[in-house]
Amino acid sequence: MTLESLAKMGQEYGHSSLAALDADRLKAMRNASLRACFNRIEDTPFRIEPVARIIGREYINDAAARTPNATWYALETLQGGLIWIACGSDHPVDYSKLVPSALRKVRMLLVLGPDEQLRNAFKDAVHNIQSCSSLSEALHLAYLYDAQDVSVLFSPATDDGIPSRVWGERFRHEVNEL
């Protein structure tokens, strides 16, 4: 990861990313007492968090992914096909790094909010792109999607002004209502 890409992530995300790297390195230390201290560091909430398995389909909460880089990590980490729920944006966002991953893995893209940028970025990579007026509607469409071996990933890929904690808790609630 370059300094430029960290800068694009914003100060809050850059610091948490660097802290996570430091925590991982410190957890690997040989000194048992130091290792025990750093093993208590909690993982980032709402970061590639499995929420439920419903009729064989995994629902994954990645509400903390507020940048394309963070969403790229989720797309690359998860195995199999995906139904991706993303948040649209009115401000310019460069989604180009996500296109190769989407081409390989994303079967359906469900967009919350303004959808023009996401439609333009993924029109050649994802053949099924739909706008949704709510997270509940997106999850209902994902639930009805007729395909085997796909997981549902909520990964906003942009900072839409709604805190990740709010999105994350809303996703958990809506999945549990299915």
C-alpha positions in Angstrom: 0.0 0.0 0.0 1.4 3.4 -1.0 1.4 6.6 1.1 -0.9 8.1 -1.6 -3.5 5.3 -1.2 -3.4 5.7 2.6 -3.9 9.5 2.1 -6.9 8.8 -0.1 -8.4 6.6 2.6 -8.5 9.5 5.0 -6.8 10.1 8.3 -9.3 8.0 10.3 -9.0 4.9 8.1 -5.2 5.3 7.5 -4.6 5.3 11.3 -6.8 2.3 11.9 -5.2 0.4 9.0 -1.7 1.1 10.3 -2.8 0.2 13.8 -4.2 -3.1 12.6 -0.9 -3.9 10.9 1.1 -3.0 14.0 -1.3 -5.1 16.1 -0.8 -8.1 13.9 2.9 -7.8 14.0 2.9 -7.4 17.8 0.6 -10.4 18.2 3.3 -12.5 16.5 6.0 -11.5 19.1 7.7 -14.3 20.9 7.4 -12.7 24.4 4.3 -14.4 25.8 3.2 -11.6 28.1 3.4 -9.0 25.4 1.6 -11.3 23.0 -1.2 -11.8 25.5 -1.6 -8.1 25.9 -2.0 -7.5 22.2 -4.2 -10.5 21.6 -6.9 -8.6 23.6 -7.1 -5.9 21.0 -10.5 -6.2 19.5 -11.0 -6.6 15.8 -12.7 -3.8 13.9 -16.5 -4.1 14.3 -18.5 -4.7 11.1 -15.4 -5.7 9.1 -16.1 -8.9 7.1 -18.4 -10.1 9.9 -20.5 -13.2 9.3 -24.0 -12.4 10.5 -26.2 -15.4 9.5 -26.5 -18.3 7.2 -30.0 -18.4 5.7 -31.0 -21.3 3.4 -27.3 -22.0 2.8 -26.5 -18.4 1.9 -24.0 -16.5 4.1 -24.7 -12.8 4.9 -21.6 -10.8 5.6 -21.5 -7.4 7.2 -18.6 -5.2 6.0 -20.2 -1.8 6.9 -16.8 -0.6 8.1 -15.5 -0.7 4.4 -16.0 3.0 3.6 -13.5 3.2 0.8 -12.9 1.3 -2.5 -9.7 -0.1 -1.0 -11.5 -1.6 2.0 -14.1 -3.1 -0.2 -11.5 -4.5 -2.6 -10.0 -6.4 0.4 -13.4 -7.9 1.2 -14.1 -8.9 -2.5 -10.7 -10.5 -2.7 -10.9 -12.3 0.7 -14.3 -13.9 0.3 -14.6 -17.1 -1.7 -17.3 -17.9 -4.3 -19.9 -15.7 -6.0 -21.2 -12.6 -4.3 -24.3 -10.4 -4.2 -22.7 -7.1 -3.3 -24.7 -4.4 -1.6 -22.9 -1.0 -2.0 -23.7 2.6 -1.3 -23.8 5.1 -4.1 -22.3 8.6 -3.9 -22.8 12.0 -5.2 -19.1 12.9 -4.9 -16.5 11.4 -7.3 -15.2 7.9 -6.3 -12.7 5.9 -8.2 -14.1 2.3 -8.4 -11.6 1.2 -11.1 -9.6 -1.1 -8.7 -12.8 -3.0 -7.9 -13.7 -3.9 -11.5 -11.4 -7.0 -11.9 -12.7 -8.5 -8.6 -16.3 -7.7 -9.5 -15.9 -9.3 -12.9 -14.7 -12.5 -11.3 -17.0 -12.7 -8.3 -20.0 -10.3 -8.3 -23.2 -11.9 -9.7 -25.5 -9.0 -8.6 -24.8 -5.4 -7.5 -27.5 -3.8 -5.4 -27.0 0.0 -5.0 -28.3 2.1 -2.1 -28.5 5.8 -2.9 -27.3 7.5 -6.1 -26.4 4.7 -8.5 -25.0 6.5 -11.6 -21.3 6.1 -10.7 -21.6 2.5 -9.7 -23.6 1.7 -12.8 -21.0 3.3 -15.1 -18.1 1.7 -13.3 -19.5 -1.8 -13.3 -21.7 -2.0 -16.4 -19.2 -4.3 -18.2 -18.4 -6.3 -15.1 -21.7 -7.0 -13.5 -24.7 -7.8 -15.7 -27.3 -7.5 -12.9 -27.2 -4.0 -11.3 -30.3 -2.8 -9.4 -31.1 0.3 -7.5 -32.7 -0.1 -4.1 -34.5 2.4 -1.9 -33.6 0.7 1.3 -31.3 -1.9 2.9 -34.4 -4.0 3.5 -35.3 -4.0 -0.2 -31.7 -4.9 -1.1 -31.7 -7.8 1.3 -35.1 -9.0 0.0 -33.8 -9.0 -3.6 -30.6 -10.8 -2.5 -32.8 -13.4 -0.7 -34.8 -14.0 -3.8 -31.8 -14.2 -6.1 -31.9 -17.6 -7.8 -28.3 -18.9 -7.7 -26.3 -21.5 -5.7 -23.1 -20.8 -3.9 -23.4 -17.0 -3.5 -22.9 -15.0 -0.4 -24.5 -11.6 0.3 -21.9 -8.9 1.1 -22.8 -5.5 2.5 -19.7 -3.3 1.8 -20.5 0.4 1.1 -17.2 1.3 -0.7 -17.9 4.9 0.0 -18.5 7.2 3.0 -22.1 8.2 2.5 -22.3 10.2 5.7 -24.0 7.5 7.7 -21.6 6.1 10.4 -20.5 2.5 9.9 -21.9 1.6 13.3 -25.4 2.6 12.2 -25.1 0.7 8.9 -23.6 -2.3 10.6 -26.3 -2.5 13.2 -29.0 -1.9 10.6 -27.6 -4.7 8.4 -27.6 -7.1 11.4 -31.2 -6.2 12.2 -32.5 -6.5 8.7 -30.8 -9.9 8.1 -32.3 -11.2 11.3 -35.7 -10.1 10.0 -35.4 -12.2 6.8 
